[in-house]
Amino acid sequence: MARSSLTREEVLDTAGALVKRNGPQALTMRALAAELGTAVTSIYWHVGNRESLLDALVERTVQEMGTLRPAGRTPAARIVSVARGLHRELRARPHLIAMVHERGLTERMFLPAQQALVHEVHTAGLRGARAAAAVRAVQFQTVGFLLVERNRERSPVQSPGEGDLWAASTADDDPALARALARPADPDRLFADSVRALVEGLLAGSVQQGSRRGTGMRGRETAE
């Protein structure tokens, strides 16, 4: 029996879940109606046709990506927190992000995160071209890291694997390094460490960063 009441938000929530689970190709009006337990005509009344539905999902994704808020005691910690939040949100909705890209809205989607980064690099004492370079470096690091993650996830099983290749002889006589490289990588920790190192390098020598050097460890703990 078809549902007697339905809201636009429910339609978008369910459509978004379908896309996240199975990709855009799985989002048909018939499949969505089945998920909602309603008639296809009811969906048309709330969101229009499939293209209108996709547009609404894309716009909602853009808005959701604008909710990132920095956290931490220092500019460096807050920049790292923005990067980690952006990485987390991008990784959580790959199909929806692909749809945003296909509709030419990627730059608008990234704007709020860029604005948050601009505020923090200004607070750290960077201005002009140096500040712009810092913002772009953090964004490119975040997106590039995510692409590497996706590529590794989709690659075929490796034989020999990473753990089979590393020994003291292949690690320049550094057994501890060999053991570490033989273990599976922790992507979240690796991302946090890499973006933190990048940010510390970008902010090195800036006025505010120099004055806060004594509180850097406390800021780092906040960003964890």
Steps between C-alpha positions, in 0.01 A plus 500: 500500500642843408583745777252777552761761599850574380735796524761635261769444764406133532524459122844665492625303802400170343629595155833607650527170689434307178772691314752461784428128519481402132597799287296742285401228252298329774288808554188443292162641587361148526777387739458813708125450521555142617743619771250759619196276473314750286391559143732646235250780442542609861876540447441706186272729698771565764819524292409494132663262254827309546719785374335739743555248776870469412534879495343518846737233632798684358391830653447334835847343486652840424321646802606214727862548402471859618444403863867433585614690807864535614599371845817544699702754699740613226467587131700188410271274705190662350633467144570131562148459640348654185707268280402196703132598493512558124672165448242324715203657322639433151576139586152444645313591180708416190206450263335824606829690463536354149154631417599846628805489274299390197269799544788746517451600863825369650655843550189631676497190720858564612450873561389481868799281592731736311352799684558327835861435397544861389390623841748272677800579279424871548492443875836325470645809332501400133362741242469533125658245270659308786164460670338390171776243446446360849123466448547321168774275635274375780208449260714315244658285772155403626351417161818332374523279808139395452565407135796284605281331761232426241756365256644265762155377596414418139831342404524120467649291780876542486728197495750536647342745737664789680562286806691245291733754343651672799793362697820649639670437166243705306473772764861622498582290809220657706305206648260723692410686180454169319263374769302824488469495120398134508199585716180631335484878489254686723352747247345732758819534699711530187278776367504690829880472526559603140267801504639609838855490365389695193324765708793542739729552202263747337466705817867484601635847564163676494450760772217334688637149464833607642336657803296184562782250465485427870138389473548291186489168682176591672352598163617173349322303773182696434513407132519127572 
